[in-house]
Amino acid sequence: MNPGLLILVLAVVVAVGFGLHRRRVDGRFAGAPAAPAQPAEETVWTSVAAALPEAELGERATLVQFSSAFCAPCRTTRVVLADVAERYDGVAHLEIDAEQHLDLVRELDVRRTPTTLILDPAGRELTRAAGAPRREQVLAALPTSEETR
């Protein structure tokens, strides 16, 4: 077999495998980081509020989206999260430009855009998703009214 053809076939198989993996995990919410990077009295919201003093925490949940200017999935995520925040009482949406807030990105270990954090009413991170989540994924990850008490 021609070595060039073998390399081409191998590259296609690897690319398809990677694409299928990304399709499966992109936008899925995972649990909060296992080891908190901040002291117990500090929350993710403490860091966000320090960077964006005009931001407000939602009564039920806050959807914090990290975006960048040329990120196409970020635009889709913005529409989905804004729609959820508009339709559900007590849910706030906050979009943060990752390029403008690099210190916050590093502090919260945001590795790609879009990344969405869901915060509870006290500002603690409940879960996060890297990539563009679908509306049903966001709704499933929101805390219920019993969980927010």
N, C-alpha and C positions, 0 to 999 in steps of 0.2 A: 504494500500500500504506500502511496505517495506520502512522505512525512508532512508536507504542507497541508494536505487534505485531512490528515489525522489531527493536526493542530487546530484546523478550522472546526472540525467536528467537536473536539474537546472544548474549544472556546464557546461554541453554541450551547453545548450541554451545560457548562458552568453558568452561562448567562441566563439560560432558561431556569435552571435551578435557583439561582439568586432571585430572579424575578418572581418566581412562585413563592419563595420564602417571604420576600418583601410584601407581596400581595396578601399573604396570610397574616402577617403581624403588623402591618402599617395601620396606624390609627387605633389599635387596641389599647385599652386602658389596663395598666398593670398597677399593682399595689404601690403604696408610698415606699420610698427608699427604706431599706431595713434598718440602717443605722442613721439616726438623725445627725445631720451635719451641724446643727445648731443646738445650743443649750435648751432645756425643756421650756423655759419661760419665753424663749423667742420662737416665732413661727415664720413660715414662709411669708405671711402677710407683713410681718415686721420689716423684712427686707424689701418687699415690693413697695410698701408705704414710704420707706425711706427714699427709694429711688423715684417714686411718683406720688408726692404728697397729696395730689388732688384726687387720687383714686379712692373708690369707696368699696367696702366689703359688702357682699350680698347677705341678706338675712338667712337664706337657706343654703346657698352655695355661691362661690365665685369661680368663674371660668377664666383662667389666666392663660392667654395665648401669646406665645413668643413667635414673632414673624420676622421676615426680612423683605426688603423692597422687591426683589426679583423672584420671589417664591410663588409659583402658580398654585400649589396646594394651600398656601397660606390664605389666598383669596377665598378658596372654597371653604376652608375652616372658619374664616371670619363670618361668612354668610350663615353657616350652620350654627355656630355658637351664638351669634347675634339673634338668630331666630329662636333658639331655645331660651335665651335670656328674656326675650320679648314676650314669649308665650307663657312662661312659668313664673309665678310670683316668687319673689325673694331670691331669684337667680340673677347675678350680675355678670357681665362680660367685660373683660379688660384685655385689650391688645397692647403688647409691648414690642417695640422695635428692638430686636436683638442687637443690631449693629450700634444703636444709640446707648444701650445699657449693657455693655460687655462685662462689667464687674458683677452685675446681677446674674447674667447668664452663667458666669463661672461659679458664682456662689451657689446657685441652684442646680448646677450640673446639667444645664440644657445643652444637648449635644447636636441637635439639628432643628431646623424649622420646617414646618410648624411643630411646636411642642405645646401641648395643652395640659395645664395643671388644674385639678378640681380641688378647691379649698372648702373646708367646712366653715360654719358661721364664726368660729374662733380664729380662722386664718391658717389652720393646719392643713397640710397637704393630705388629701385622701387618696388620690391616684393621679397618674399622668399617662399621656399618650404621645408617642413620637409619630409624626405623620398626620395625615388628614383623617380625623375620625368621622364616621357617619353619624347622622342624627340619632339613630337608635342606639349606637354605642354610647353617645353622650347621655342620653336619657337613662340608660341602664346604669351608668356610673354615678348619677346624681344621688345624693342622700335623700331618703324619704323623710317626711315630716317627723316621724318617730325618731329617726337617727339624729336629727338636728336638735333635739331637746336635751 
